[in-house]
Amino acid sequence: MAKKDVQKLVRQLKLIKEHTKLAVEKIEPLLYKGPKHKPVVTERDLVEGLRRLKVSPGEAFRHVSNHIISRGEGNLRFNWKMIRFTLFVWERIAENEKGYLKPKIDTVRKVCNDERFKEHYYGYYPDIKFDYDREVKLLNKLIAEKPQQFLFKEGYYKFHKTNKIVPQALLTQILLSKK
């Protein structure tokens, strides 16, 4: 074995020894103190634990519901995305019926300023303050992304307050407009 290889191996062994020593120094006090958190058995234990972690009830609920929903049908992020897309499609259809499609960014601004949008936002994210500019930017980016285009197909959207499905020809007309 070359001298350089031996020196490299010795350095690696020293590093491993130091890391092991640090790990033992950190773990040993934990063994004597016991677990950091008491087990959560009652609601009072849960509330106390959330306060200690500085987690708001809304944030805790969002994380738990997102975890539970993700095991079932869809997940929180997908549902929120589809609600935003639906509100956008409805607004584009309303503009089309009036005879003039505005630029998409103007439609996005109107959708994000709508009360229905804000109600859904607080329903999905009760612990996060609504930021209009951020939501406009995010929705505009999301609509323009190529991977999202498969969601703008017939069968995903119904006309507002009806059970009638929006036909693909209309979706193409309102979404692919160059304005």
N, C-alpha and C positions, 0 to 999 in steps of 0.2 A: 504494500500500500504506500502511496506517495505521501510525503511529508505534509503537503497541503491538505490532502484528504483526511489525514489524521487530525490536523489542527481544526478543520471544519467539523469533524465528528465530535471533538472535545468541546468546541463552542456550543454545538447543539445539545450535548448532554448537560452542560452548565445551565443553558436556558431552560431545559426541561426541569432540572432540579429546582431552579428559582421559581418557576411557575407552580410546581407542586408545593413548594414551601408557602407561597402566597395563598394558594387555594386552601391549604390546611389551616393557615392562620385565620382566614375568613370563615371557614366552616366550623372550626372548633368552638368559638363562642356561641354559635347558633345551637350546637348540640347541648350546651349547658343551659341556655336561656329557654329553650323549647320553641315551638312554632311561633312565627311572627304574628299570625292572626288566629284568633279563636275560631272554632267552627261556627258556621252560620246555621242556627237552628230555628230561631224565631224571627219574626219581622223586625223586632227591636235590634237583634244582632245584625240584620241586613242594613238597616238604617244607620246604625253605628259604624259599620264597615264602610258604607258609602261616604259618610261624613269624613272618616279618617283618610280615605283615598281622595277626597275632594271631588267626588263624582256627583253631578246633579241627578235628580230622579229622572228627568227627561232623557239624559244621556244614557243612564243605566237601562231604561226601558227600550231605547232605540237599539242598543247593543244586544239585549236579550231577544227582542222581537226579530231583529235581523238574523240572529243565529237560529231561532226556531223556524222562521219563515224560510230560510235558506234550505232547511231540511225538507220542506214541503213543496208547495207550488211556487216556483219562481223565487225571487228574493227582493229585498227592499229596493236596491238600486235599480233593478230592471223595472219594477212596478213604477217607481218614480220617473224613470226615463219615458216609459210608455204614456204616463199621464201628461207629461210635458209635450210629447209628440202629438198626442190627441188634441190638447188645447191649441197647439200650433196649427194642426190640420183644420180644426173647426174655424179658427180665425181666417185662414187662407180661403176656405170655402165661403165664409161670409163676405170677404173682400171680392171674391170672384162673382158672387151673386150681385154685388153692387156695380160690377162692370169694370173694376180697376184693381189689379193686383199691385200692391205697394212693394217696394224693395223688401227682401226677406228680413233684413235687420230691423226695419220699422215694425214688421209684424211681430218679430221676437220681442221687441221693446214693449209693444202693446200687450202681448201675452204675459210677460213677466210683471207688468204693472196691474194685471187683472186680479180682482179679489179671489177668484177661484184658485188661481195659481198660488197666492199667498196662503190660503186656507190649506191647500194640499201640502205646501211646503212645511207649514207648522205641524201638520198631521204626521208627516214623515220625519221631520227633524225639529222636535219641540224645544230642544236645548240649544239650537244654533240660531243666532240672530240673522234675520233676512237681510241680504245685501243685494240690492237691485242690480247694480253694475256687474257684480260677479255672476249673478244668475243670467243676465243678458249675454254676457261673454260665453258662459258655459253652454247655454242652450244653442246659441248661434254656432259654436264650434261643433257641438254634437250633431246638429242637423247637417252640417257640411261634411262630416266625416264619411268617407267611402264605406267603411265597414258597417255603418248604421243604415245604409240605403236599403238593405233587404227588409227592413221593418216598415218601409213605405210601400207596402203591397196591399192589394185588395184582400179584404178579410180581416185586417187588423183594426179597421176603423169603421165606426157607424156614424151616421149623421146625428147631429146634436138633438137629443130628446126623441129619437126614433130608434127602431130596430133595423132600419134599412142600411145595408152595407154600402160604403163609399166605393164606387167603381174605380178600377185601375186607370181608366182614361181620365177621370177627373183628378185623381191623385197625381198623375203624370203632368197634367195641365197646370195644376196649382204649385207643384213642387219644382218642376224643371223650368219654370219661367225664368228668363234671363234678367228680370228686374230685380 
